[in-house]
Amino acid sequence: MQTSGDGKVPVTILTGFLGAGKTTLLNYILTERHGHRIAVIENEFGEIDVDSDLVIASEEEIFQMQNGCICCFVDVRNDLVEVLQKLLARKDKFDHILVETSGLADPTPVATSFFIDNEVAGKVELDAIVTMVDAKHIAQHVDDPLLDGRDNQAVDQIVAADRIVINKVDLVGEDDVAVLETNLRKLNETADILRSSYGKVDLSNILGISGFQPSYVAERAKLLNLDEHDHHHHHHHHSHDATVTSESFVFERPFDRARLETTLADYLAKNGDDIFRTKGILAIEDDSRFFVLQAVHKLMDFRADHPWGKDRPYSKLVFIGRNIDRAAIETMLEGCLAHG
């Protein structure tokens, strides 16, 4: 990929609600032979970082932002600008920047970050906002009865998109996908809509497309009171759905695999409507590999990955959703630890 005609580096914002498959798509991008040299900036919702462990090792530049959501707090968006400035100081190593937002991010304040700093604005251009949608679960978040449209991040992500990727089409029927496409078109009349399974799409449809449509972002930025002076005033912030919280857990002892897998499956079967997203890296007794936990509502995937290598095995898990009983989950997990 080349820089734009005026020498600016294109930036893609990859967004989508919790569990849509953003990291899966990111891994696909990082492992495909596409000729792009990509610098990645990641941001996630939760006290501990799990996503970085799920990103396949590559030669790409990967930066983590863990001190808050980049759509919410001005100082965190300032950190994004600082990361961009550092990247641009060694532009010879890459020719495209990809920003993966947290699943609860409104991409509009993130997009404005590329305009509020004159130095950055003179060197990068927003190529596209790409929104991933979970074909099986997105409807319940778009039509969330506890929210109105103004505060619904799932809706904001779709409306702001230049490309919409309906992911996990293998989990639903063709009629369901067709209905979803119709409903998405009601929220966004202009974005191209793509379909995918396991995050696999034709990358020429999402990278280097010059698809950014600034009119929506400009209007929404006004509604959010974001302007060119925003990065100097740290009092302003954008609010998430206050009913959604996260709980993080870290354990040094390994787990009993069978007991943990059965217990988590039972827990999500009972509580999955409220638990939007569960993810983790886990140490299992008598196994040299780390295990990856991925769950969206009641659907759970639990499988072995690579050997731990030099890292000391440990486990970290994040639960994101509503009505999370931390004490109950902690007791449940402790009951799944290996004896000894």
KAHUVEN-V531120 format. One record per residue. N is the residue number from 1. RES is the residue in three letters. D_LAST is the distance of its C-alpha to the last C-alpha in whole Angstrom. Layout:
n->[N:N]
res->[RES:RES]
d_last->[D_LAST:D_LAST]
//
This chain:
n->[1:2:3:4:5:6:7:8:9:10:11:12:13:14:15:16:17:18:19:20:21:22:23:24:25:26:27:28:29:30:31:32:33:34:35:36:37:38:39:40:41:42:43:44:45:46:47:48:49:50:51:52:53:54:55:56:57:58:59:60:61:62:63:64:65:66:67:68:69:70:71:72:73:74:75:76:77:78:79:80:81:82:83:84:85:86:87:88:89:90:91:92:93:94:95:96:97:98:99:100:101:102:103:104:105:106:107:108:109:110:111:112:113:114:115:116:117:118:119:120:121:122:123:124:125:126:127:128:129:130:131:132:133:134:135:136:137:138:139:140:141:142:143:144:145:146:147:148:149:150:151:152:153:154:155:156:157:158:159:160:161:162:163:164:165:166:167:168:169:170:171:172:173:174:175:176:177:178:179:180:181:182:183:184:185:186:187:188:189:190:191:192:193:194:195:196:197:198:199:200:201:202:203:204:205:206:207:208:209:210:211:212:213:214:215:216:217:218:219:220:221:222:223:224:225:226:227:228:229:230:231:232:233:234:235:236:237:238:239:240:241:242:243:244:245:246:247:248:249:250:251:252:253:254:255:256:257:258:259:260:261:262:263:264:265:266:267:268:269:270:271:272:273:274:275:276:277:278:279:280:281:282:283:284:285:286:287:288:289:290:291:292:293:294:295:296:297:298:299:300:301:302:303:304:305:306:307:308:309:310:311:312:313:314:315:316:317:318:319:320:321:322:323:324:325:326:327:328:329:330:331:332:333:334:335:336:337:338:339:340]
res->[MET:GLN:THR:SER:GLY:ASP:GLY:LYS:VAL:PRO:VAL:THR:ILE:LEU:THR:GLY:PHE:LEU:GLY:ALA:GLY:LYS:THR:THR:LEU:LEU:ASN:TYR:ILE:LEU:THR:GLU:ARG:HIS:GLY:HIS:ARG:ILE:ALA:VAL:ILE:GLU:ASN:GLU:PHE:GLY:GLU:ILE:ASP:VAL:ASP:SER:ASP:LEU:VAL:ILE:ALA:SER:GLU:GLU:GLU:ILE:PHE:GLN:MET:GLN:ASN:GLY:CYS:ILE:CYS:CYS:PHE:VAL:ASP:VAL:ARG:ASN:ASP:LEU:VAL:GLU:VAL:LEU:GLN:LYS:LEU:LEU:ALA:ARG:LYS:ASP:LYS:PHE:ASP:HIS:ILE:LEU:VAL:GLU:THR:SER:GLY:LEU:ALA:ASP:PRO:THR:PRO:VAL:ALA:THR:SER:PHE:PHE:ILE:ASP:ASN:GLU:VAL:ALA:GLY:LYS:VAL:GLU:LEU:ASP:ALA:ILE:VAL:THR:MET:VAL:ASP:ALA:LYS:HIS:ILE:ALA:GLN:HIS:VAL:ASP:ASP:PRO:LEU:LEU:ASP:GLY:ARG:ASP:ASN:GLN:ALA:VAL:ASP:GLN:ILE:VAL:ALA:ALA:ASP:ARG:ILE:VAL:ILE:ASN:LYS:VAL:ASP:LEU:VAL:GLY:GLU:ASP:ASP:VAL:ALA:VAL:LEU:GLU:THR:ASN:LEU:ARG:LYS:LEU:ASN:GLU:THR:ALA:ASP:ILE:LEU:ARG:SER:SER:TYR:GLY:LYS:VAL:ASP:LEU:SER:ASN:ILE:LEU:GLY:ILE:SER:GLY:PHE:GLN:PRO:SER:TYR:VAL:ALA:GLU:ARG:ALA:LYS:LEU:LEU:ASN:LEU:ASP:GLU:HIS:ASP:HIS:HIS:HIS:HIS:HIS:HIS:HIS:HIS:SER:HIS:ASP:ALA:THR:VAL:THR:SER:GLU:SER:PHE:VAL:PHE:GLU:ARG:PRO:PHE:ASP:ARG:ALA:ARG:LEU:GLU:THR:THR:LEU:ALA:ASP:TYR:LEU:ALA:LYS:ASN:GLY:ASP:ASP:ILE:PHE:ARG:THR:LYS:GLY:ILE:LEU:ALA:ILE:GLU:ASP:ASP:SER:ARG:PHE:PHE:VAL:LEU:GLN:ALA:VAL:HIS:LYS:LEU:MET:ASP:PHE:ARG:ALA:ASP:HIS:PRO:TRP:GLY:LYS:ASP:ARG:PRO:TYR:SER:LYS:LEU:VAL:PHE:ILE:GLY:ARG:ASN:ILE:ASP:ARG:ALA:ALA:ILE:GLU:THR:MET:LEU:GLU:GLY:CYS:LEU:ALA:HIS:GLY]
d_last->[54:56:57:59:63:63:60:57:54:53:50:48:46:43:43:42:40:36:35:38:37:38:35:36:39:39:37:39:42:40:40:43:46:49:50:49:47:45:43:41:40:37:37:34:34:30:29:27:28:27:30:30:27:29:32:33:33:37:40:41:41:38:38:35:37:34:36:37:39:42:44:44:44:47:45:43:46:47:44:45:48:47:44:47:50:47:47:51:51:50:51:52:48:48:51:49:47:44:43:40:40:37:38:39:42:46:47:50:49:47:51:53:51:53:56:55:55:58:57:54:57:59:56:54:55:53:54:52:49:47:46:43:43:41:43:41:40:43:45:43:43:46:47:45:47:45:47:50:51:51:48:46:44:44:48:49:47:49:52:52:51:53:51:49:47:46:42:40:44:42:40:44:47:50:52:49:49:53:53:50:52:55:53:52:56:57:54:55:59:59:55:55:52:50:48:44:41:38:40:43:46:49:49:52:52:50:50:54:56:57:56:56:58:58:61:58:56:59:59:56:55:58:57:54:56:55:57:58:58:54:52:54:53:50:50:50:47:47:45:42:42:40:39:36:33:30:26:24:20:18:14:12:9:10:11:11:15:16:15:16:19:20:20:21:24:25:25:27:29:30:30:31:35:34:31:33:31:27:26:23:21:17:14:13:10:12:15:17:19:19:20:23:23:27:28:32:32:31:31:28:27:23:23:22:24:24:22:20:23:23:21:17:15:15:16:20:21:25:27:30:33:34:33:29:27:25:23:23:21:19:18:18:16:13:13:12:9:7:4:0]
//
